């Protein structure tokens, strides 16, 4: 699997594959409902689904300070594109609204101080 991310509209993708933990990619398809969706006072559920979006969640391996900073700088762009290649098939998504980033925790890994437990997600526009 290869994972590359670029600022939206940019042609230079940054390969972040080595930053992602093996098995650390979750792909989900949350739905978007129209205004007024939800449970009413009488307990009846009202729903009008208007879209289903791609959501990619990534869990990173422990990162050096330099790696974490470069990844956070890339993810801080207002809009992003992602290109994911699995089994020689490439899927490119454009129009992710920045990234949601978790807190990174400084830990000692094999006598080296690295930033662990960093996660980020991309949600389609």
Phi, psi and omega in degrees: 000136176237132180236121179233142182229142179220154169301142182303132181086349179277155180255354180258109179266142176260125180282115180250015183305315183290345178275345186264132178295143177298126185078012185263022178244127176239129181245122180228169186228074180291148180266157177243126181255155178287167175304145178091357178286149180134187183268132179274173182298334179274007175087002180275135179274127178247131183213137171223098182285128181248345179195160170234128184250154172278133175230124178247127177244134184237135174248128186266156170287166174302134186242149172287168178299321180294315179297315180298316181296318180292323178293316180295324177296316178297314184288344181282352177300146183298320179229144183228157170241148178231138177236122183237126179246123175229131178049046177068011176250124182255131175240124180245128178245136178238149175094036173276135181277088179052204180222150170265122184245142178269178175283143174256143183246127179283120182225165176263119178241113180050049179065020176235136177279116181228157179270116183248171176062024178277131179227152173213158179224151176240129180240127181302144180299000000 
